[in-house]
């Protein structure tokens, strides 16, 4: 069995799906002047799902010592997060790559695995030392997960970039990966709250016409109220009362308009098409 993961950068949202994943590697920095503005939230999303998290630095020509220090100082890593050199720029030599790995290892080697990401061409034609630090993360989009065409021992294989960079790791399971990395993860993260759409719809139709503060399905409603509050669409005093009254209906209608609906389609009565994106963004599940 192998573990599965993705790598993300500023091109991906902070609300990417973690379903079926065991690890996420997040772009942290590039050169000595770029920090991924979504890095911290992207890493938080993976940690909240109980995944192993790692970070990578895109190497650019220049001082490898300065880039290594920039990377370890700016990335949102904690003990046990693998740290990677992303070697893709033709202006960065094999000797540069080795120098970066050595410097990061010196700075963080006691608390982190330090490895190399590159494609097959760089590994077989540009590298001369077979130095990948603690692990080789090889990229080859061959449609064969776990079967890159290299003789070297690898730990991770990036086998496709469609629709997102996707990888497998040579580990029996997530626990084995976490043990290798020295990471502290919850292999059984807390279950997400679940909202029953039929309950929510019933509350949105009944609560506004009933006695003020009437609660038809309070638990389901509170979950959605909290999401609407986070979106700035529902005032705090209404955000946990469990009543899908007129104010909450208005707040949900505003969310529907934000999703692109108008007229009768933005009536404040929840539907699957508008509730699913709210659920994905705010960490709850929807049942019919």
C-alpha positions in Angstrom: 0.0 0.0 0.0 1.2 3.6 -0.7 0.1 6.9 0.8 -1.3 9.6 -1.4 -0.8 13.4 -1.3 -0.8 16.7 -3.2 1.5 19.7 -3.3 0.0 23.2 -3.4 1.2 26.7 -4.0 -0.5 30.1 -4.4 -2.2 28.8 -7.5 -4.4 26.6 -5.3 -7.0 27.9 -2.8 -6.8 27.5 0.9 -10.0 25.4 0.7 -8.5 22.6 -1.4 -10.0 19.1 -0.8 -8.2 16.8 1.6 -10.4 13.8 0.9 -8.4 10.6 0.4 -5.1 12.3 1.2 -2.3 11.4 3.7 0.1 14.3 3.1 0.3 17.8 1.7 3.5 19.6 0.7 3.1 23.4 0.6 5.2 25.8 -1.4 6.8 28.2 1.2 9.4 30.4 -0.5 11.3 31.1 -3.7 14.7 32.8 -4.0 15.1 35.3 -1.2 12.1 37.6 -1.9 9.0 35.5 -2.3 6.7 33.9 0.3 3.5 32.0 -0.7 0.8 34.3 0.7 -1.5 31.2 1.2 1.1 29.0 2.8 -0.1 29.2 6.5 -3.7 28.6 5.8 -3.0 25.8 3.3 -0.9 24.1 5.9 -3.5 24.6 8.6 -6.1 23.0 6.4 -3.9 19.9 6.0 -3.1 19.7 9.7 -6.8 20.1 10.6 -7.5 17.0 8.5 -4.7 15.0 10.4 -2.3 14.9 7.4 1.5 15.0 7.3 2.6 18.4 6.2 5.8 19.4 4.4 7.2 22.6 2.8 9.3 23.3 -0.3 11.5 26.1 -1.5 11.9 26.9 -5.2 15.6 27.3 -5.9 16.8 30.3 -7.9 20.3 31.3 -8.9 22.1 33.2 -6.2 23.4 32.4 -2.7 22.3 29.0 -1.5 23.2 29.9 2.0 20.9 32.9 2.0 18.1 31.0 0.3 18.4 28.2 2.9 18.1 30.7 5.8 15.3 32.5 4.1 13.4 29.2 3.7 13.7 28.0 7.2 12.9 31.4 8.7 9.9 32.1 6.6 8.2 28.7 6.2 5.3 27.8 8.6 6.9 24.5 9.6 6.8 22.7 12.9 9.0 19.9 14.1 8.6 16.8 11.9 7.6 18.6 8.7 9.7 17.4 5.8 11.6 20.3 4.1 12.3 20.1 0.3 14.6 21.8 -2.2 12.6 22.3 -5.5 15.3 22.0 -8.2 13.8 23.2 -11.5 15.7 26.3 -12.5 18.3 25.7 -15.2 20.5 28.4 -13.7 20.9 26.4 -10.5 23.7 23.8 -10.7 24.0 20.4 -9.0 26.6 21.9 -6.7 24.2 24.7 -5.8 21.5 22.1 -5.0 23.9 20.2 -2.8 24.9 23.4 -1.0 21.3 24.2 -0.3 20.5 20.8 1.1 23.6 20.9 3.3 22.7 24.3 4.7 19.1 23.4 5.5 20.3 20.2 7.0 22.7 22.1 9.2 20.0 24.5 10.3 17.1 22.1 10.8 18.4 18.6 10.4 17.8 17.7 14.0 14.0 18.3 13.8 13.2 17.8 10.1 13.8 15.5 7.1 15.5 17.4 4.3 15.0 16.2 0.8 15.2 17.0 -2.9 12.4 17.4 -5.5 13.3 17.3 -9.2 12.2 15.7 -12.4 13.7 12.6 -14.0 15.7 14.7 -16.5 17.4 16.7 -13.8 18.1 13.6 -11.7 19.5 11.5 -14.6 21.2 14.2 -16.7 22.1 17.2 -14.5 22.8 15.7 -11.1 26.4 14.3 -10.7 26.4 13.4 -7.0 23.2 11.4 -6.4 22.7 13.6 -3.4 19.0 13.9 -2.4 19.5 14.6 1.3 17.2 12.4 3.3 14.8 11.6 0.5 14.2 11.8 -3.2 10.9 13.2 -4.4 10.8 12.5 -8.1 8.5 14.0 -10.7 7.5 12.1 -13.8 4.1 12.4 -15.3 3.9 8.9 -16.6 0.4 8.0 -15.4 2.0 5.2 -13.4 1.7 6.1 -9.7 4.7 4.6 -7.8 6.6 3.6 -11.0 9.0 6.4 -11.9 11.7 5.4 -14.4 14.7 5.9 -12.1 17.0 3.4 -10.4 17.5 5.5 -7.3 15.5 4.8 -4.2 12.7 7.4 -3.9 10.2 8.2 -1.2 7.7 10.2 -3.2 6.5 10.2 -6.8 4.7 13.1 -8.4 2.9 11.3 -11.2 0.4 13.9 -12.6 -0.4 17.6 -12.5 -4.0 17.1 -13.5 -6.1 18.6 -12.0 -3.5 19.2 -9.2 0.0 18.0 -8.6 -0.6 14.5 -7.1 1.8 12.2 -5.5 2.2 8.8 -3.9 4.6 8.0 -1.1 6.5 4.7 -0.6 5.0 4.0 2.9 2.6 1.4 4.1 0.2 3.9 5.6 0.0 7.4 7.1 1.3 6.2 10.4 4.5 4.9 8.8 4.9 8.2 6.9 4.5 10.2 10.1 7.0 8.0 11.9 9.6 8.5 9.1 9.1 12.2 9.2 9.0 12.5 13.0 5.6 14.2 12.6 2.9 14.4 15.2 -0.4 14.0 13.5 -3.9 12.8 14.5 -4.6 9.8 12.3 -8.2 10.1 13.3 -9.1 13.8 13.0 -12.4 15.0 14.5 -15.4 14.3 12.4 -16.9 17.2 10.6 -20.3 18.5 11.6 -23.1 17.3 9.4 -26.0 19.3 8.2 -29.2 17.6 6.9 -30.4 19.7 3.9 -34.0 18.6 4.4 -33.9 19.7 8.0 -32.4 23.0 7.1 -35.0 23.6 4.3 -37.8 22.8 6.7 -36.4 25.2 9.3 -36.0 28.0 6.7 -39.6 27.6 5.7 -41.1 27.2 9.1 -39.1 29.4 11.5 -39.8 32.8 9.9 -43.6 32.3 10.2 -43.6 30.7 13.6 -43.3 32.4 17.0 -40.1 34.5 17.2 -37.1 32.4 18.0 -38.8 29.2 17.0 -36.3 26.4 16.5 -37.2 23.6 14.1 -33.8 21.9 13.6 -31.5 24.0 15.9 -28.3 21.9 15.5 -28.3 22.0 11.7 -29.2 25.7 11.7 -26.4 26.7 14.2 -23.8 25.1 11.9 -25.0 27.2 8.9 -25.4 30.3 11.1 -21.7 30.1 12.2 -20.7 29.8 8.5 -22.8 32.9 7.6 -21.3 34.8 10.5 -17.8 33.9 9.3 -18.8 35.3 5.8 -19.9 38.5 7.4 -23.5 37.9 6.4 -25.1 37.3 9.8 -24.7 39.4 13.0 -23.2 37.7 16.1 -26.4 38.0 18.1 -28.2 35.8 15.5 -25.3 33.5 14.8 -26.0 30.8 17.4 -29.7 31.0 18.3 -30.6 27.9 16.2 -33.5 29.7 14.6 -33.7 30.0 10.8 -35.8 33.2 11.1 -36.1 36.1 8.8 -32.6 37.5 9.6 -31.0 34.2 8.8 -33.0 33.8 5.6 -31.8 37.2 4.6 -28.2 36.3 5.4 -28.5 33.1 3.4 -30.0 34.9 0.5 -27.0 37.2 0.5 -24.8 34.1 0.3 -26.8 32.8 -2.6 -26.3 36.1 -4.4 -22.6 35.8 -3.7 -22.7 32.5 -5.4 -24.1 34.1 -8.5 -27.9 33.5 -8.0 -30.5 36.2 -8.3 -34.3 36.7 -8.2 -36.3 33.6 -7.0 -33.0 31.6 -6.9 -31.8 33.8 -4.1 -34.8 33.4 -1.8 -32.8 32.4 1.3 -34.1 28.8 1.2 -31.0 26.6 1.2 -30.4 24.3 -1.8 -27.6 21.9 -2.5 -25.9 24.0 -5.1 -25.4 26.9 -2.7 -25.0 24.9 0.5 -22.2 22.6 -0.8 -19.7 25.5 -1.4 -20.5 27.0 2.0 -19.9 23.5 3.6 -16.6 23.0 1.8 -15.4 26.4 2.8 -16.4 26.1 6.5 -15.7 22.5 7.2 -19.1 20.7 7.5 -20.7 18.0 5.5 -24.1 18.0 3.8 -26.5 15.1 3.6 -29.7 15.1 1.6 
